[in-house]
């Protein structure tokens, strides 16, 4: 019990030492229960406070609205009224580049590309390297859509990085995506792995 009091008092003193603001007098002491874990000394902030650091850093346009992330959507934005942009990470080869690109094309109501067609795709910057880029116009029916949405465009970048498949996609009505195309590629180019 005494150790808990000493640690609590030491924590307060350290916090006060960091900021030479107004002096605060401690008038109350709270006993911590025996089940209260002691602070981890010498640990990273992520470990000490249970915070998991995001594996990427990036720059997004101010007009984009951050959305809730998920297990696979590690970066997720609403770009315009009906347009979204997100980064997905899949373990291993993620099923392969060609099958993923052809699945995306299928979501737009388009037929598959051959391996030769894939090799002819433009390469664009992603994570300090290059990724296969696609632009597909059609009727979007992917990601659980109840019906095909006519007049849509999908932009996508995909590449395998040291055993994980990473893709960035933007999907929305043709005119909304057209207006955000430059921002999409600038956003993709800004993404980097966070240094550990």
Phi, psi and omega in degrees: 000316179299321179298321179297318180296316181298315180296319180296315179296319179297321179298316180296317179298318179297317180298318180293327181291335182287329184232111182282048179281200183296149179286135180240128179268132178275118182248357183220140177240132181248128176281129176272139181293162181296340181272354180289122181291144176286148177301144178275118179271146178074009181262160177290158177303324180298317181287318183295319187250007178072023180265131177260121182288137179294137183286350181235157164230154188197173174234124179246152177301145182300331182284343179286141182253119180296137179245167178299137177271173180217185181304321183257326179272091183280338172230134187211123182227148164265120185270317179213186186309315183236021183240134178234157178220134182207154176253132180241141176238129176238142181290156177063221180271002176059022181095351178101151182293311183299311178299323179293314179299318180290330174294318177299316179298321177298323177297337180262006179078022182251156179283167182286158172262149174281171175303322178296320178295322178296316183295341179271355180294150177293149175254138181230156181294136174203127177055040178074010180226208178233148180226155177290134182246138174231154171220117184233132174251140178170206180256110186280129179222023184267178174053050174077015180295138180284333178212161178292136177254114184288153173069038180256160174228143174238128170251141180208147171234140180211141177196155175265125181241103176049048173090007171230140180268124180239132177225151174233129181231148169233129181225134177177182177303144186313309185292324178294317180291319177305315183293339184249008184299314180298317178297322180300309183290328175293320177299312180301318182292334182282341185290134178221153170291136178288134178287134181280000000 
